[in-house]
Amino acid sequence: MTPAPGVAAAPQTGATLPDPPRITTRAVVAGAGLSIFLCAMNSYLTLSFGVIEEGPTIAALFFFAFFFLSKTAITTTEMVIVSTMGSAGGSLGFISNFYAAKAMTGESYTLLEMTGFSIVTSLLGMLFVIPLRELLILKANLPWPGSKAVHAVITALVAGGDRKQPLHLLVSVVLLFIWVVGNNDGGFGWFPEGVELPFFGLAAYGAGVSFSPFATGGSYLMGMRTCVGFLLGGVTLLVMAPHLPDPSAPHRYVWPGIGFLLSSGLTLMVFNWRVLKEAMVSLVSLRPPEEGEDAILRARGLGIMAAVALTVTGLFSVFVMGLSFPVVLVLIVLGGFVQNVIATRAAAQTAFNPARVMGVLLQGVCAALGARSAPENLAGAGFVAGSGAQAGVLTGDLVYGRWLKVPARWQYWTQMITIIPCSLVSAFVFLRIHERTPLMLDGGQLPAPVAKIWAASAILFEGRTQMPPMALESGALAAVLAIFYVLAEEKTPLGKWLPSSTGLGIGLVLPVSYDFSFFLGGFVMWIVLARWLKVRDITLTTVAVSCIVAEGLGGVTKPILQLLGIIGPPG
């Protein structure tokens, strides 16, 4: 079938999926439940590792596992709805980085402040999904690699995929969950959380391997080059450790890692300037959506939606967040729309997502407009986290929904109903995490690399000068090295052999034992299982999902068990 001009063709799978569009109660209920679960899980994972899996594949696999024995056959429409709702909740967990950055720079937000901010910025993101769909789906011919991956999983499951996958999923999640809550990292203490490496005295500097299921699952989804980047980051920390204030935990000296992550992100933006230029040029041809059969909102509905979203966002930002009207207006335009166009188009064409860096840039915009204090300039990062969690992710979901002939309005409104419950959940889970393991810029048990980037930037924009010894100097040196590293990675024949700059940067702010765990997990998944033993991709994806879910579920369950007095507080 030849696609219409400007519309990307659906991936060819060779499978026939007879599925008239039909939305069901079980899909909506399951999608809502999975969105809440994934939101809670990712609120923990993003602060523990700095990376998350948004959730469409996880939601699809779990829904299939729940209902594959049902007398009523699972349809592609149901899978699309569940995947869309799951990714909405999962991606909203990223906003915990904004809450953590605020806690690192002063008093944390209250539950109502966090919930309200998440709701209004999410509504803003949902408003701008409509022009994003027009620009990036209906008019542009983009590859959408993430959407193709979800499409492949849904197709494989519904069109007669391996029926053993639900059993693999449920059994492995249960066993790994028991491992996580039973380890000695705040759990029952039945199993070791990891082991030290007894070579050359390196254990004194944190050298070891963490038995983290997330590291194993994440390593498969992120790719082997990223895992080697984590290894290089861990080795670099060991080299630096003897010269740092706390040699036993070199990752707590975050300044080189922050400098590298920020500089590498900006450099990647420069190298991807064509993608960014195309995104900006496309804005001038923006037009209202056609009033066709698959329109999300007609003109009158779009006007009402815009009035509601803009009004509540403006009032909340001015009277609760304390921002001035000009700053709010700029954040709505840049944080709600322009940055989502840039970030979403980049994700549609490449593996590069500039969300972390866009947060810092919006913080700088706030500071330049007079909102210099940390709480005020952090609002820029908050707009990126809140609106991006809805707009960018839903736009990608609409792509595989279009390929599978699911009406866009169904995906839109089912995602809309996840906003309030997931906003409450993300705020509540963050408060429980912060109560159990307080988030700090210097130190703290949770690495929270994205939050630390935003918190450090907030302090600098505010004008504070009280920094640890050599903080600015080491950060600047790492930033310069990052430019040359990304240059070699992107512009030389050696690039495909170099460890990923993203893995290296995050590795500089994670514990060494996590870095080595990601590398070991990648070796097992990519080399041993995929290359040597020829394990199928769908099975490896199921294993990876199980690992991620078990770690997130266990991490959220531990503080609940502590509150109930079932296990003691973390040592």
N, C-alpha and C positions, 0 to 999 in steps of 0.2 A: 504494500500500500504506500503510495506517495503522499508525504505530509503536505499540508497546506504551506504556502510560502511563509517563511519566517517562523515556522513551528517545528520544534525538534521532533524527529521520528521516535516512536516508542521502540525500546529494545526488542529484538527478535528472540524469542525463546523456543520456538518450535512446538509450544504447547497450546492447546485450545482451551480457553477458559469461558465456557458458556455461563454468563452471569448477568442477567438483566439487573440494572441498578435497583437496589432494594435496601433500605436502611432498616435495621432491626433494633428492638429494645435491648437484646442481649449485647449487641455491639456497643451501644451507647453506654450502658451500665458498666460493662467490662472496661471500656475505654476510660470512663471517668475514674473507676477504681485504680486502673493502672497508671493514669496520669498523676494521681495523688501519691501512689507508691513510688513512682520514678522521680517525682519532685523531691520527696523526702530523701531518697537514696542519693540523688545527685547533689543535694544540699550538703551532704556529708562528703561525698567523693571529691567535689570540686575544691573543698578546703583541705582535703587530705593529700590529693595528688596534683591538683591544678588542671586536670583534664577530665572530661566526662564523655559518655556516650549518650547522645540526646534521647534516644529511646524508641524510634520507630521499629527497628528490627527486634528489640527486646519485647515490645508490646505485641508485635505480630506473632512471635514464637510462643509467648505465654497464652495468648488468646487461642492459638491453634492447639496448644497442649490442653487447655481447659475443655475445648468443645469438639475435638476431632473424633470422639466416640459418640457424639450426639446423633440422634436420628435425623436431625436437620443438617444438611450439608453446609459447611462453611463456604461463604462466597467471597469473592475478591472485594466486593463493596464493603462487607463487614471488616475485612482485614485492613482496608484503606482507612476506614473510620477509626478503628482501634489504633492503628499506627499513628494517625494524625493526632489523636487525643493524647496518646502516650508520649509522643515527642514534644507536645506542648508543655506537659507537666515536667518532663525530664529536662528540657532546656531551661525552664524557669528556675531550676535549682541553681543555675549559674549566678543568679542575683545574690546569692549568699556571699559572694566575693565583695559586693558593694556594702552589705551589712558589716562584714568583717573589717573592711577598710575603715569604715566609720569607727568601729570599736577600737581599732589600732591607733587612731588619731585622737581619741577622746571618749566621751560617754557614748555608749551604744544607743541605737534607736530603740524605741518601745515597740511592742508587738503591733499596736495600732498604726504607728508611723510606718513601720516596714510593710504591713499589709496594705495600707492605703497607697503608698508609693508604688508598690508592685502592681496594684490594680489600675491606677491611672496611666502608668507608663505602658502597661500591657494593652490597655484600650487604645492608646496612641499607636502602638505597633499594629494592632488589628485594623485600624483605620488605613494605615499606609500599605497594608497587604494588597489592597485593591489596585492602586497604581503600580505597585511592584509586579503584580501578576500581568498587568497590561504591558509593562516595559520588558520584563524578563522572560515571560512565558509565551504570551500571545504574539509578540512582535519579534523577539530575538530567537535565534537558533543556537542554543548553548548546549554543552555536553551533559551537564548535571550528573557528575559521577556519583554523588551520594544518593540521588534519587534512583539511579540505575541499580545501585546495590540493594535498596529496599524493594524495588520492583522485582529483582531477581529472587529475593527471599520469598516474597508473597506468591510469586508464580510457582516456584518450586514446591511450596507447601500445598497450595490449593490444587494444583494440577497433578497431584499424585506423587508428591515428594516422599522422602524417606519417612515412613510412619513410626520409625524408632526414635525420631528426634524428640517428641514429647516426653518419652520415657527417659532419654538421656538428660533432658533439661531438668525435669522435676527431681530425679534422683541425685544428680550432681549438685543442684541448688541446695537440697536438704543437707547433704553431706558436708558441703563447703560452708554452709551457714553454721552448722554445729562446730566446725573447725574455728570459724571466726569468733563466735561468742564463747568458745571454750579455751581460747588461747590466753596467754598471760599478759596481754596488752589490754588490761581493763576488763577481761572476761573472767571465766571461772578458774583459769589457771591450769587446765588439764593438758594443754599443749604449748610448746614454745612458740612465740611470735616469730622468731627467727634464730639464726646462729651467727656468732662472730667468726671472722676468718683469722685463724691463729697463725698468720704468716708475718714474719718480720716485724712484729709488734704493731701491725696496722689496726688491730682491734681497738687500740687506745684512741684512734682517730675516727672511730665509727664504722670501720670496714666490717661488713657482714652481708648476709643475705636475708631479707625479710620474706617469710612465707605468706606473701600477700596474694590472694586469689585475683584481686583487681589487676595487679601487675602482670599476671599471666594472661588474663583475658584482654586487658588493654593492649598488651604487646602485639597480639594478633591483629587487632583492629587498626593500630597505628602504623604497623609495618616494621620491617627489620631495620631499616636505616634509622628510624627514630629510636629503636631500642639500642642500637650501637651509640647513638647520641647520648642516651642516658648513661651508658658505660663510660664514655669519655668524660661526661660531667662528673661522675663519681670519682674517676681517677684524678681529675683536676682538683677536686675537693681534698683528696688525700695528699696531693702535693702541696696545697695551700695550708693544710691544717696546722703544721707546726708553727706557723707564723701568725696565727689568728688568736683573738682573745680567748676563745673556748675551743681548744684543739680537739676535744672529745666530740664536738658537734659542729663541724665546719660549715654545715648548711645554714646555721643560724646567722652567719655573717652574710646577709642577703645581698649586699650592695653590688658585688661583681655580677651575680646572677641577674639582678634587676637591670643593671646597665646593659648586659648582653641581650636579654630578652627584648628590652625596649628598642635598642639600636638595631637588632636583627629584624624586628618587626617593621621599623621605619624603612630600613634598607630594602626589605622585600616589597614594601609599597612602592618604592622608587623603581625597582626592577619590573614591577607589574603595572607600570604607569599607563600602558595601553588599555589594560582592563579598567583602570580607574577613569581614564579619559572617556572611554566608550560609555561607561556608566553615567558620567556627567553630561556627555553630549546627548544621551537618550532622554534626559530630562526636558530638553527644549521641545521634544515632539510629543510630550505627554498629552493625552486627550482623555476625556471621560470614557468609561467602559461602555461598550455597545450594549444595547438593551436586547441582547440575544437570549436564547433559551438557557445558557449556562452563566448568565451574569450573576455575580454574587449579590449585588445591590443595584437597584434601578436608581435613577437620578434623585428622586425624592428621598428614598431610603439612605442614599449616600450622604445627602445633605443633613439629614437628621443625625446620622452616625457621626459626621464630622463635628456638628454643633455640640453633641454630648461629649465626645472624646476631648475636644479642644477646651471646652468650658471646665470640665472637672479636672483636667490636667493643669490648666492655668490657675484655678482657685486653690487646688491643693498645693501646688508649687509655691505660690505666693504666701498663703496664709499659714501653711503648716511647715513647709521647708524653709521659709524665710527668704526666698529668692525675689529679686526685682522683676518687674514685668518685662523689660528688655532682655534680661538673661533667659527668662522662661521662653520668650518668643524665639530667640536664637536656638535654644535647646530643642524646641519642638521641630524647627525646620532642619537643623543639623543632626541632632540626636535621634529624632523620630523618623526622618525621611532620608536625608542625604546619606548619612552613614550606613543606613540599611540598604540603600541602593548599591553603595560601594562594596560593603561586606557581602551582600547576597550575590552580587554578580561575580565577585572574586571566588566565592564558594562554588558557584555554578560552572566556572571555567577551570579552576585549579584547586589544589589542596590547601591553598593559602587563605586563611581567615584572619583579617586584621582587627578582630574585636578588642583584644587586649590593648593594642596601640590606639585604636579609635577612642577608647575610654580615656586614655591619657591626653589625647589631643583635645577632646571636649572639656576636660578639666582645665587645660590651658586657655581655651576660649572663655570659660567662666571667669578665670582669674583676670584675663585681659579686659573683661567687661566690668570689673570691679568686685566680683564675687571671689575674693582672694582667700578667705578663711577656709580651713580644711572641710568643714561640713558643707560649705557652699560650693567649692569647686568640685568636690566629690559627686555632686549632683550630675555633673557631666558624664562620669562613668556610670552612674545609676541609670541615666536615660539610655545609654548604650545597652546595659544589661537587661533592663526591663522591656524596652521596645524591641530590641533585637531578638529576645527569647520568643517573641510571638511572630514578628514580621518575617525575619529571615528563614526561620524553621518552617513556618506554614507555607511560605512560597515554595520551598523545596518539596514539601508534602503535596502541594497542588500539582506538581509536575507528574509524579507517579500516579496520582489520582486521575489526571487527565489521560495518561496512557492507558489506564484501566477503566476509563469511561465512567468515572464517578463524578456526579455533579459537584462543581467547586463550592456551591453554596452549602452543601451538606457538610463538607470538611470545615468550612468557615464557621458555621454556627455550632457545630459540635465542639470545635476548639474553644469557641467563645465561652461555653459553659464550664470550662475547666479553670478559668482565670481566678474567680473568687476563692474556691476551695484550695487551689494550689498556692495562691498568695498567702493564705492563712497557714498552710502547712510549711512553706518555705521559711516564714518568719518564726513559727513555733520551733521548728527543728533547729534553726540557727541559734535561738536563745538557749535551747537545751545543750547544744554543742559548746557554745561559749561559756555556759555555766560549768560544764564538765571539764573542758580544756580551754581556758581563756586564750583568746586570739591576741597575739602581740607581734609588733613589727620586729623587735629584736628578741628572739627566743620564742617560747611557746612550743607546745607539743605538735601542733598541726602546721605543716609547711605553708599552706595557703599562698602559693606563688603569685597568683593573679591579684589577690587582695593586697599583698605586700607591694606589688608594683604600683597600684592605685594609691595606697596609703603613703608610700614614700614620695610619690609625685605630689600628693596633696600637701605634704609638709613643705616640700620645696616651693610650691606655688604660694604657699602661705608666707614664706619668707623665714621659716625657722632655720637656725644655723647650728643648733645643738645636734651634732652627728657623732657617731662613734669614730675612733681614730681611723684615718685614711678611707673613710666611707666614700666621699665624693671622688677622691683620687682613684680608688680601685674601681669604682663604677665607671668613671670616664675611660680608664684604660681598657676595661672589658668592652665598653661601647665601641671603641676604636677597633679592637680586635674583631668584634662582631661584623663590622663593615667589610673587612678583608675576608673574613670567613664566608660570609654570604656571597661576596663577589666570586670567590673560588667555587662555591657550591652551585651558583646559578649560571656562571659565565665561562667556566672552563670544562674541558673534557673529563676532569677528575670529579666533577660534581656528583655524578651518580654513585661514586664510590665513597664519598665523604659521609661521615655520620651526619644525621639531620641536625641543622642548627636549632630547630625547635626542641628536639630531644636534649641537646646539649644545654640550652638555656634553662629549661625546666629542671634538668639534672643538677644544675648548680644551686638550686634552692630546695631540693629534696634531700632527705637523709641518704647517705651513701648506701645503706642497706636497701633502700627502695630502688636506687639507680641500678645496682647490681641485680636486683630481683627482676626489673623490667628486661634487662639484657638476657638473663637466664630464661625468663618466660618466652621471650622472642626466639631464642635458640631452640627451645623445646617445640614451640608451636610451628615456627616457620621452617626450621631445618629438619628436626627429627620427625615430626608428625606429617607436615605438608610435603617436604621434599623427599625424605628417605622412605617413610612408610606410606606415602600417597593417600593419606586420609582425605576424604572429600571436604570441599570447602563448606558445604552446609553443616557438616558435623563439627568442623572446627569453629564455625560461627556459633553453633549451639553451645559448645564448650566455653567459648569466650563470653557469651551472654551469661551463662551460668556463673562464671567466675565474678563478673562485674556485679550481678544482682546479689550474690551471696555476700560479697564484701560490703556493698551498700546497705543491705538489709541488716547484716550483723552490726555494722557501725552505728546504725540508728537505734538498734535494739539495746545495745549495751547501756546507754544512759537511762533508758526506760527501766531496765532491770535494776540499775543502781538506785533510781528513785523509789522503786518498790522494795528496796532492801534485800533483793534476792542475791545480788553480788555486791562486793564492797566497792568503794571509790577507787579510781585508778591510782596506782602506786606512784 
